[in-house]
Amino acid sequence: MIRIHRILAACAIAVLLPSCQLRLEATEIPADWNIDNVRQSEPTGGAEIIEIRNLHGDLRVRPVDEEEVSWSAMIQRHADDPLRADIQTSGEGSTFRIEVRYPEVESFEPADQPESWNKRRVDMTLFVPAKRQLIIETARGLIEVKGLDRGVSARSQSGDIVLSTAGPVTAFTERGSITAQFSATDWESAVQLETLTGAITVTLPPTADTTVTMTTSGELTTDFSLTIDQQPGSERKTARATTGKGESELSMTSSRGNLKLLRSPS
């Protein structure tokens, strides 16, 4: 079942963009498991902040010109599972929220559930209005955001975070990795990237004007000149680099992960 899920997740975006040519035979899905496809769109009411929370799977986000949020969700569940995922939306002030939730079921005791039901998950692909601030959270799932350039705040317990943006970013994952590619560095606020054990890779544009601080007990790799301070009696070290005039700020912090600071060729 897990193998089937991963194939589906790789083409999640195809539910809204049908260019993916992958096809699955119905016999590949066990009879006691279901994969429900859900598609929906809702207006955001001009909200300036889009908040997305899915603790049960992957989140992939792309910008669109429309003033509405559209999403597709692949919901993986056992046929006898009493829990049914619900995608809830709400708007309050300047924020539009989307959250995946499993409502409580009377007389259902999660501790007694079959071990096989632990494979239940919800993977989503979302298209949100461009030039919006994004707040996004998962637990184990992947976060992938491309083209949202007004600020991204991403958080995961153990999933990887992959970002391609011009805007400022704050990102944290406990055991996953962070990969961030920036097309500009004229951020209004500092970029902060942090993991506990995962690696961090940052790619800056050739025109970057950034002061970078890198702190870890792991390895350092860079296309830029570094000054390194080693903490006495510890493998932990702090490195600093300046690109251009160093007008913006970027920090990369990990307890044990390897840190890479790269320069884009163009």
RAURKA-V14084 format. One record per backbone hydrogen bond with DSSP energy under -0.5 kcal/mol. CO is the residue of the C=O (numbers start at 0). NH is the residue of the N-H. E is the energy in kcal/mol with one decimal. If there is no record, write none. Layout:
# RAURKA-V14084
CO:NH:E, CO:NH:E
This chain:
# RAURKA-V14084
0:4:-2.5, 1:5:-2.3, 2:6:-1.7, 3:7:-2.0, 4:8:-2.8, 5:9:-1.8, 6:10:-0.7, 7:10:-1.2, 8:11:-1.6, 10:13:-1.5, 11:14:-1.6, 12:15:-1.0, 12:16:-2.3, 15:17:-0.6, 16:18:-1.8, 16:19:-0.8, 24:27:-2.0, 25:28:-1.4, 27:29:-0.6, 29:32:-1.8, 31:78:-2.9, 33:76:-2.5, 35:37:-0.5, 35:74:-2.9, 37:72:-2.6, 39:70:-2.7, 41:68:-3.0, 43:46:-1.1, 47:132:-2.2, 48:50:-0.5, 48:95:-2.7, 49:51:-0.5, 49:134:-2.7, 50:97:-2.6, 51:136:-1.9, 52:99:-2.4, 53:56:-0.6, 53:138:-0.5, 55:121:-2.4, 57:123:-2.4, 58:143:-2.5, 59:125:-3.2, 60:145:-1.9, 61:127:-2.4, 63:129:-2.5, 66:43:-1.3, 68:41:-2.4, 69:126:-3.1, 70:39:-2.2, 71:124:-2.3, 72:37:-2.5, 72:74:-0.6, 73:75:-0.6, 73:122:-2.2, 74:35:-2.6, 74:76:-0.5, 75:120:-1.5, 76:33:-3.4, 77:80:-1.6, 83:102:-0.6, 85:87:-0.8, 85:100:-2.8, 87:98:-2.6, 89:96:-3.4, 91:94:-1.9, 93:47:-1.0, 93:48:-2.4, 94:91:-2.6, 95:50:-2.8, 96:89:-1.8, 97:52:-2.5, 98:87:-3.0, 98:100:-0.5, 100:85:-3.1, 100:102:-0.6, 104:107:-1.9, 106:108:-0.6, 107:109:-0.6, 108:111:-2.0, 109:112:-1.5, 113:116:-1.4, 114:117:-1.8, 115:118:-1.5, 116:119:-1.9, 120:75:-3.0, 122:73:-2.8, 123:59:-1.8, 124:71:-2.3, 125:61:-2.2, 125:127:-0.5, 126:69:-2.3, 127:63:-2.1, 131:149:-0.7, 132:49:-2.9, 133:152:-2.8, 134:51:-3.0, 135:154:-1.7, 136:53:-2.6, 138:156:-0.7, 138:157:-3.0, 138:158:-0.9, 141:58:-3.0, 142:161:-3.0, 143:60:-2.8, 144:163:-2.0, 145:62:-0.6, 146:148:-0.8, 150:133:-2.7, 151:153:-0.5, 151:169:-2.2, 152:135:-2.9, 153:171:-1.9, 154:137:-2.3, 155:173:-1.1, 156:173:-0.6, 156:174:-1.3, 159:142:-2.5, 160:178:-2.8, 161:144:-2.5, 162:180:-2.4, 163:146:-2.5, 164:182:-1.7, 167:151:-2.1, 168:191:-2.2, 169:153:-2.7, 170:193:-2.4, 171:155:-2.2, 172:195:-1.0, 173:195:-1.2, 173:196:-2.1, 173:197:-0.6, 176:160:-2.8, 177:200:-2.7, 178:162:-3.0, 179:202:-2.4, 180:164:-2.2, 184:186:-1.7, 190:250:-2.5, 191:170:-2.5, 192:252:-2.4, 193:172:-1.7, 194:254:-0.7, 195:254:-0.8, 195:255:-1.4, 198:177:-2.4, 199:259:-2.6, 200:179:-2.7, 201:261:-3.4, 202:181:-2.7, 203:263:-3.5, 204:207:-1.8, 208:247:-2.4, 209:211:-0.6, 209:242:-3.0, 210:249:-2.4, 211:240:-2.2, 212:251:-2.9, 213:238:-3.3, 214:253:-2.4, 215:236:-2.4, 218:258:-2.8, 220:260:-2.6, 226:239:-2.3, 227:229:-0.5, 228:237:-2.5, 230:233:-1.9, 235:230:-2.4, 236:215:-1.9, 237:228:-3.0, 238:213:-3.0, 239:226:-1.9, 240:211:-3.2, 242:209:-1.2, 242:245:-1.9, 247:210:-3.0, 248:190:-2.6, 249:212:-2.5, 250:192:-2.4, 251:214:-2.8, 252:194:-2.3, 254:216:-0.9, 256:217:-0.7, 257:199:-2.3, 258:220:-2.4, 259:201:-2.5, 259:261:-0.5, 260:222:-2.1, 261:203:-2.7
